[in-house]
């Protein structure tokens, strides 16, 4: 079994920015409080994320591909 690499919040935000073009440290902090963000764990007092959890969360936010905005009205 591979041991996952844990990313601190600023590293997680960089990961999301590099791959998806969105995500900030502040957004991840807020979503950790109110819910709706990627899964995380606590390592002592620090929240840590795995790349797999970040990837799954970001992909869950993406819509299906469309050719025009009118397709969203269906």
N, C-alpha and C positions, 0 to 999 in steps of 0.2 A: 504494500500500500504506500502510495506517495504521500509524503507529508506536505500539506499546502503551505505556501508562503503567505504570511499574514502582512497586510499593508496597513500602515497607520492612515489616519483620515486624510492627511494631505497627499499621501501617495495614492490613495484610492481616488481622490479627486483628479489627480494627474492622469491616472489610468483611464477614467471616464472621459476626460478632455481629449486625450490622445486618440482614443478609439471611437468615440461617439460625438465629440464636440460639445458636450455639456457636462455640468457637474462642478460644484465648487465645495470647498471645505465647509463653508457656512451652510450650504444647502444640505449636505450630508448630516451636519450637526442638528439642524432643525428637524429633518426627517427622522433622525434617531429619537428625538423627543416626542414628536407628534404621530409618528408612524408613516408608513407608505414608502419608506426607503429600502435600500438593500439590507439583507441580513448581515449582522455583525456579531462579533463576540467581544468580550471584555478580557483584556490581558492586563491584570491589575486594574489600574484606573483608566487605561487607554482602550478605546474602541478600535478593533482591528477587523479588516475585511479580507475575504479571499477574492482572487480574480474571478473564479467561477461564480461566486455570489453576485459580484458586480456585473459581470457579463449577463447573467440570467435576469437581473433586475432591469438593466438597460434595454435588453431585447424585449422584455415584457411591456415596456412603455412604447415600443414602436408599433405603428399601425401596419396593416397589410399594404402592399404597394398599390397605388392608384395612378391613373393618368390625369385626373383633374379633381378639383375640390368638390365638384358636383357629385362625385361618387360617394362622398361621405353622407349625403342626404338620403341615401337608399336605406 
